Amino acid sequence: MLTVNNIEVVYWGTILVLKGVSLTVPEGKITALIGANGAGKTTTLKAITGLVRLERGEVTRGSVEFEGERIENRAPEDTSRLGIVMVREGRRLFEELTAEENLLVGAALGKRRRRKDAAGRGPAPAAAADRRDSTSSFAAVYEYFPPLRERRRIRAGYLSGGEQQMLAIGCAMMASPKVLLLDEPSLGLAPLVAREIFGLIHRLNSEAGMTVFLVEQNAKMALDLASYGYIMENGKIVLDGPTATLREDADVEEFYLGIRGAERRRFTDVKSYKRRKRWLA
């Protein structure tokens, strides 16, 4: 469905950030990209969505393909109309608008894309179709995120961190995405709240068939949720495979899950590695 083929991304014409990144996001699956802060994970999402262009960046080599069509270096509004919707790190909501008004912003994008998809399929009443789609989308959002129904008249800036993350994902749902890109959904959330959010992402995938590309620093939660994972360091993919296999990999256990053998590592041992990662050897 979504394929990144050996891309390089350069900022300001001189700074090489991604160095030959390749990955695949299959339809109907959850795919995870994990790595430390600054590894290039968010830049990968921006290269897919076109947001990299807004920061003086460019895909200078390789290609990004969505449903067989090349989309690298397109404008963000063009990729969103294709059905690629991203929930950015830090939620990025309209804090002065209510929760429901934020959802309507997402619905507006969804309406434009659905009208484009329906072009040429007959003179269906657009206004009536829009009302059906909007009602259906609101019902789905409130079904998956019940707190938003209760808080729909509250300004987004007054919602809790977990409610704001639910709202950000809800806004993306209103846009009827074909693939949902999530950038650090657990950021700034308490562990219990983060687990709840990940549980809701699992439901979206298992019940609604949502294709999800998850970027996350919390390796354990990401590998537990996804079916396939990629590990990124210094702008390169250094390891990939089914998440069940990655969780059992000795390097992943030690350097990403904090486990050495059968024992968890102490904070004081974080910089005291006994062996070198095999992809750096």
VEXROVO-644690 format. One record per residue (C-alpha): x, y, z; residue number from 1; residue in three letters. Coordinates in steps of 0.1 Angstrom, whole numbers, plus 5000, padded with zeros to 4 digits. Each point is the difference from the previous one (the first is absolute). Last residue first. Example, Ala and Ser with C-alpha at 12.3 -4.5 7.8 and 13.67 -1.06 7.14 Angstrom:
+------+------+------+-----+-----+
:    X :    Y :    Z :   i :  aa :
+------+------+------+-----+-----+
: 5137 : 4989 : 5071 :   2 : SER :
: 4986 : 4966 : 5007 :   1 : ALA :
+------+------+------+-----+-----+
***
This chain:
+------+------+------+-----+-----+
:    X :    Y :    Z :   i :  aa :
+------+------+------+-----+-----+
: 5302 : 4959 : 5147 : 281 : ALA :
: 4974 : 5027 : 4997 : 280 : LEU :
: 4972 : 4977 : 4987 : 279 : TRP :
: 5011 : 4975 : 5027 : 278 : ARG :
: 4994 : 5024 : 5028 : 277 : LYS :
: 5031 : 5001 : 5021 : 276 : ARG :
: 5004 : 4981 : 5032 : 275 : ARG :
: 5003 : 5006 : 5037 : 274 : LYS :
: 4981 : 5034 : 4998 : 273 : TYR :
: 5006 : 5023 : 5029 : 272 : SER :
: 4980 : 5031 : 4990 : 271 : LYS :
: 4967 : 4989 : 5014 : 270 : VAL :
: 5015 : 4981 : 5029 : 269 : ASP :
: 4991 : 5026 : 5026 : 268 : THR :
: 4964 : 4999 : 4990 : 267 : PHE :
: 4999 : 4963 : 5008 : 266 : ARG :
: 4996 : 4973 : 4973 : 265 : ARG :
: 4973 : 4974 : 5002 : 264 : ARG :
: 5012 : 4965 : 5006 : 263 : GLU :
: 4994 : 4968 : 4980 : 262 : ALA :
: 5027 : 5007 : 4974 : 261 : GLY :
: 5005 : 5037 : 5000 : 260 : ARG :
: 4966 : 5018 : 4997 : 259 : ILE :
: 4995 : 5037 : 4995 : 258 : GLY :
: 4975 : 4995 : 4971 : 257 : LEU :
: 5019 : 5021 : 4975 : 256 : TYR :
: 5038 : 4994 : 5004 : 255 : PHE :
: 5000 : 4967 : 5018 : 254 : GLU :
: 4969 : 4982 : 4987 : 253 : GLU :
: 5004 : 5014 : 4965 : 252 : VAL :
: 5036 : 4988 : 4999 : 251 : ASP :
: 4991 : 4965 : 5013 : 250 : ALA :
: 4971 : 4996 : 4975 : 249 : ASP :
: 4970 : 4984 : 5016 : 248 : GLU :
: 4978 : 5031 : 4997 : 247 : ARG :
: 5011 : 5004 : 4964 : 246 : LEU :
: 4988 : 4965 : 4991 : 245 : THR :
: 4965 : 5006 : 5014 : 244 : ALA :
: 5000 : 5034 : 4983 : 243 : THR :
: 5004 : 4985 : 4966 : 242 : PRO :
: 5032 : 5014 : 4984 : 241 : GLY :
: 5023 : 5030 : 4997 : 240 : ASP :
: 5035 : 5011 : 5010 : 239 : LEU :
: 5023 : 5029 : 4993 : 238 : VAL :
: 4977 : 5023 : 4981 : 237 : ILE :
: 5021 : 5032 : 4995 : 236 : LYS :
: 4997 : 5037 : 5011 : 235 : GLY :
: 5023 : 4997 : 5029 : 234 : ASN :
: 4982 : 4969 : 5015 : 233 : GLU :
: 4967 : 4985 : 4989 : 232 : MET :
: 4984 : 4968 : 5010 : 231 : ILE :
: 4972 : 4986 : 4978 : 230 : TYR :
: 4970 : 4980 : 5012 : 229 : GLY :
: 4974 : 4976 : 4988 : 228 : TYR :
: 4968 : 4988 : 5018 : 227 : SER :
: 4996 : 5031 : 5021 : 226 : ALA :
: 4985 : 5004 : 5035 : 225 : LEU :
: 5026 : 4981 : 5022 : 224 : ASP :
: 5028 : 5014 : 4980 : 223 : LEU :
: 4987 : 5036 : 5005 : 222 : ALA :
: 4994 : 4996 : 5037 : 221 : MET :
: 5035 : 4985 : 5006 : 220 : LYS :
: 5018 : 5025 : 4978 : 219 : ALA :
: 4986 : 5031 : 5016 : 218 : ASN :
: 5017 : 5025 : 4976 : 217 : GLN :
: 4972 : 4997 : 4975 : 216 : GLU :
: 4991 : 5004 : 4964 : 215 : VAL :
: 4969 : 4981 : 4991 : 214 : LEU :
: 4988 : 4993 : 4964 : 213 : PHE :
: 4964 : 4989 : 5002 : 212 : VAL :
: 4976 : 4984 : 4975 : 211 : THR :
: 4965 : 5001 : 5015 : 210 : MET :
: 4981 : 4967 : 4997 : 209 : GLY :
: 4971 : 5014 : 5020 : 208 : ALA :
: 4999 : 4973 : 5027 : 207 : GLU :
: 5036 : 4988 : 5002 : 206 : SER :
: 5017 : 5032 : 4990 : 205 : ASN :
: 4978 : 5026 : 5018 : 204 : LEU :
: 5000 : 4976 : 5030 : 203 : ARG :
: 5038 : 4999 : 5002 : 202 : HIS :
: 5001 : 5038 : 4999 : 201 : ILE :
: 4975 : 5000 : 5029 : 200 : LEU :
: 5023 : 4977 : 5020 : 199 : GLY :
: 5029 : 5022 : 4992 : 198 : PHE :
: 4981 : 5030 : 5014 : 197 : ILE :
: 4991 : 4980 : 5032 : 196 : GLU :
: 5036 : 4989 : 5004 : 195 : ARG :
: 5011 : 5037 : 4997 : 194 : ALA :
: 4975 : 5010 : 5027 : 193 : VAL :
: 5013 : 4973 : 5024 : 192 : LEU :
: 5036 : 5010 : 4993 : 191 : PRO :
: 4994 : 5038 : 5005 : 190 : ALA :
: 5000 : 5020 : 4968 : 189 : LEU :
: 5026 : 5025 : 4988 : 188 : GLY :
: 5008 : 4981 : 4968 : 187 : LEU :
: 4979 : 4968 : 4996 : 186 : SER :
: 4988 : 5009 : 4965 : 185 : PRO :
: 5036 : 5005 : 4987 : 184 : GLU :
: 4992 : 5008 : 4964 : 183 : ASP :
: 4970 : 4981 : 4987 : 182 : LEU :
: 4994 : 4995 : 4962 : 181 : LEU :
: 4965 : 4988 : 4991 : 180 : LEU :
: 4996 : 4983 : 4966 : 179 : VAL :
: 4969 : 5002 : 4978 : 178 : LYS :
: 4988 : 5029 : 5021 : 177 : PRO :
: 4963 : 5010 : 5003 : 176 : SER :
: 5007 : 5036 : 5010 : 175 : ALA :
: 4978 : 4996 : 5031 : 174 : MET :
: 5024 : 4973 : 5012 : 173 : MET :
: 5029 : 5025 : 5000 : 172 : ALA :
: 4979 : 5023 : 5023 : 171 : CYS :
: 4993 : 4970 : 5022 : 170 : GLY :
: 5037 : 4993 : 5003 : 169 : ILE :
: 5006 : 5036 : 5012 : 168 : ALA :
: 4970 : 4998 : 5022 : 167 : LEU :
: 5012 : 4968 : 5017 : 166 : MET :
: 5034 : 5016 : 5005 : 165 : GLN :
: 4983 : 5031 : 5015 : 164 : GLN :
: 4980 : 4977 : 5023 : 163 : GLU :
: 5032 : 4984 : 5012 : 162 : GLY :
: 5017 : 5033 : 5007 : 161 : GLY :
: 4970 : 5013 : 5019 : 160 : SER :
: 4975 : 5024 : 4982 : 159 : LEU :
: 5000 : 5037 : 5008 : 158 : TYR :
: 5019 : 5010 : 4968 : 157 : GLY :
: 4975 : 4981 : 4979 : 156 : ALA :
: 4971 : 5023 : 5011 : 155 : ARG :
: 4972 : 4980 : 5016 : 154 : ILE :
: 4968 : 4995 : 4980 : 153 : ARG :
: 5009 : 4964 : 4989 : 152 : ARG :
: 5010 : 4990 : 5036 : 151 : ARG :
: 4974 : 4972 : 5005 : 150 : GLU :
: 5003 : 4988 : 4964 : 149 : ARG :
: 5038 : 5003 : 5002 : 148 : LEU :
: 5001 : 4977 : 5030 : 147 : PRO :
: 4984 : 4972 : 4979 : 146 : PRO :
: 5030 : 4997 : 4977 : 145 : PHE :
: 4994 : 4970 : 4977 : 144 : TYR :
: 4962 : 5004 : 4998 : 143 : GLU :
: 5003 : 5038 : 5000 : 142 : TYR :
: 5023 : 4999 : 4971 : 141 : VAL :
: 4979 : 4975 : 4981 : 140 : ALA :
: 4968 : 5019 : 5006 : 139 : ALA :
: 5016 : 5032 : 4989 : 138 : PHE :
: 5012 : 4983 : 4968 : 137 : SER :
: 4966 : 4986 : 4992 : 136 : SER :
: 4983 : 5033 : 5005 : 135 : THR :
: 5026 : 5017 : 4978 : 134 : SER :
: 4997 : 4974 : 4973 : 133 : ASP :
: 4962 : 5001 : 4999 : 132 : ARG :
: 4999 : 5038 : 5000 : 131 : ARG :
: 5026 : 5001 : 4972 : 130 : ASP :
: 4980 : 4975 : 4979 : 129 : ALA :
: 4969 : 5022 : 5004 : 128 : ALA :
: 5019 : 5031 : 4989 : 127 : ALA :
: 5016 : 4981 : 4970 : 126 : ALA :
: 4968 : 4987 : 4986 : 125 : PRO :
: 5013 : 4971 : 4978 : 124 : ALA :
: 5005 : 5009 : 4964 : 123 : PRO :
: 5019 : 4969 : 4988 : 122 : GLY :
: 5033 : 4984 : 5007 : 121 : ARG :
: 5021 : 5025 : 4981 : 120 : GLY :
: 5012 : 5018 : 5031 : 119 : ALA :
: 4994 : 4980 : 5031 : 118 : ALA :
: 5037 : 4999 : 5010 : 117 : ASP :
: 5002 : 5038 : 4996 : 116 : LYS :
: 4969 : 5005 : 5021 : 115 : ARG :
: 5014 : 4977 : 5026 : 114 : ARG :
: 5033 : 5020 : 5002 : 113 : ARG :
: 4983 : 5033 : 5004 : 112 : ARG :
: 4976 : 4986 : 5027 : 111 : LYS :
: 5029 : 4985 : 5019 : 110 : GLY :
: 5018 : 5033 : 5002 : 109 : LEU :
: 4970 : 5017 : 5014 : 108 : ALA :
: 4994 : 4972 : 5025 : 107 : ALA :
: 5035 : 5006 : 5015 : 106 : GLY :
: 4990 : 5036 : 5007 : 105 : VAL :
: 4966 : 4988 : 5013 : 104 : LEU :
: 5019 : 4979 : 5026 : 103 : LEU :
: 5016 : 5031 : 5013 : 102 : ASN :
: 4966 : 5017 : 5004 : 101 : GLU :
: 4989 : 4970 : 5020 : 100 : GLU :
: 5028 : 5003 : 5024 :  99 : ALA :
: 4994 : 5037 : 5004 :  98 : THR :
: 5021 : 5025 : 4983 :  97 : LEU :
: 5026 : 5022 : 5019 :  96 : GLU :
: 5025 : 4972 : 5001 :  95 : GLU :
: 5001 : 4993 : 4963 :  94 : PHE :
: 5018 : 4967 : 5003 :  93 : LEU :
: 5037 : 4992 : 4993 :  92 : ARG :
: 5001 : 4966 : 5018 :  91 : ARG :
: 5036 : 5003 : 5013 :  90 : GLY :
: 5014 : 4978 : 4973 :  89 : GLU :
: 4980 : 5001 : 4968 :  88 : ARG :
: 4969 : 4979 : 4992 :  87 : VAL :
: 5005 : 4994 : 4963 :  86 : MET :
: 4975 : 4992 : 4972 :  85 : VAL :
: 5008 : 4984 : 4967 :  84 : ILE :
: 4967 : 4997 : 4982 :  83 : GLY :
: 5009 : 5013 : 4965 :  82 : LEU :
: 4987 : 5034 : 5011 :  81 : ARG :
: 5025 : 5000 : 5028 :  80 : SER :
: 5028 : 4995 : 4974 :  79 : THR :
: 4989 : 5030 : 4980 :  78 : ASP :
: 4996 : 5023 : 5031 :  77 : GLU :
: 5035 : 4991 : 5011 :  76 : PRO :
: 5016 : 5011 : 4967 :  75 : ALA :
: 5017 : 4973 : 4979 :  74 : ARG :
: 5037 : 4994 : 5005 :  73 : ASN :
: 4996 : 4962 : 4998 :  72 : GLU :
: 4966 : 4988 : 4987 :  71 : ILE :
: 5006 : 4972 : 4975 :  70 : ARG :
: 4968 : 4981 : 4993 :  69 : GLU :
: 4997 : 4962 : 5005 :  68 : GLY :
: 4976 : 5002 : 5029 :  67 : GLU :
: 5023 : 5025 : 5017 :  66 : PHE :
: 5036 : 5001 : 4989 :  65 : GLU :
: 5029 : 5020 : 5015 :  64 : VAL :
: 5032 : 5001 : 4979 :  63 : SER :
: 5038 : 5000 : 5001 :  62 : GLY :
: 5023 : 5030 : 5000 :  61 : ARG :
: 4997 : 5037 : 5008 :  60 : THR :
: 4969 : 4999 : 5022 :  59 : VAL :
: 5000 : 5037 : 5010 :  58 : GLU :
: 5002 : 5022 : 5030 :  57 : GLY :
: 4995 : 5037 : 5004 :  56 : ARG :
: 4977 : 4995 : 5030 :  55 : GLU :
: 4967 : 5002 : 4981 :  54 : LEU :
: 5013 : 4975 : 4975 :  53 : ARG :
: 5004 : 4974 : 5028 :  52 : VAL :
: 4963 : 5001 : 5005 :  51 : LEU :
: 4996 : 4980 : 4968 :  50 : GLY :
: 4980 : 4972 : 5017 :  49 : THR :
: 5026 : 4972 : 4994 :  48 : ILE :
: 5031 : 5022 : 5005 :  47 : ALA :
: 4984 : 5014 : 5031 :  46 : LYS :
: 4994 : 4965 : 5014 :  45 : LEU :
: 5037 : 4991 : 4994 :  44 : THR :
: 5011 : 5033 : 5015 :  43 : THR :
: 4980 : 4989 : 5031 :  42 : THR :
: 5021 : 4968 : 5003 :  41 : LYS :
: 5034 : 5016 : 4993 :  40 : GLY :
: 5020 : 4986 : 5029 :  39 : ALA :
: 4998 : 5033 : 5019 :  38 : GLY :
: 4983 : 4984 : 5031 :  37 : ASN :
: 5007 : 4963 : 5001 :  36 : ALA :
: 4985 : 4975 : 4977 :  35 : GLY :
: 4967 : 4983 : 4990 :  34 : ILE :
: 4981 : 4997 : 4968 :  33 : LEU :
: 4969 : 4978 : 5004 :  32 : ALA :
: 4976 : 4985 : 4975 :  31 : THR :
: 4964 : 4993 : 5008 :  30 : ILE :
: 4982 : 4980 : 4973 :  29 : LYS :
: 4970 : 5004 : 4977 :  28 : GLY :
: 5019 : 5010 : 4969 :  27 : GLU :
: 5038 : 4993 : 5002 :  26 : PRO :
: 5024 : 5028 : 5011 :  25 : VAL :
: 5033 : 4994 : 4983 :  24 : THR :
: 5035 : 5013 : 5009 :  23 : LEU :
: 5032 : 5014 : 4983 :  22 : SER :
: 5022 : 5028 : 5013 :  21 : VAL :
: 5031 : 5008 : 4981 :  20 : GLY :
: 5017 : 5026 : 5022 :  19 : LYS :
: 4974 : 5023 : 5016 :  18 : LEU :
: 5013 : 5032 : 5015 :  17 : VAL :
: 5026 : 5014 : 4975 :  16 : LEU :
: 5005 : 5037 : 5008 :  15 : ILE :
: 5012 : 5020 : 4969 :  14 : THR :
: 4971 : 5012 : 4978 :  13 : GLY :
: 4982 : 5016 : 5029 :  12 : TRP :
: 4989 : 4966 : 5012 :  11 : TYR :
: 5008 : 4968 : 4981 :  10 : VAL :
: 4979 : 4969 : 5000 :   9 : VAL :
: 5012 : 4967 : 4985 :   8 : GLU :
: 4976 : 4973 : 4990 :   7 : ILE :
: 5007 : 4963 : 4993 :   6 : ASN :
: 4964 : 4992 : 4990 :   5 : ASN :
: 4972 : 5009 : 5024 :   4 : VAL :
: 4969 : 4979 : 4993 :   3 : THR :
: 4964 : 5006 : 5010 :   2 : LEU :
: 4973 : 4975 : 4989 :   1 : MET :
+------+------+------+-----+-----+
***
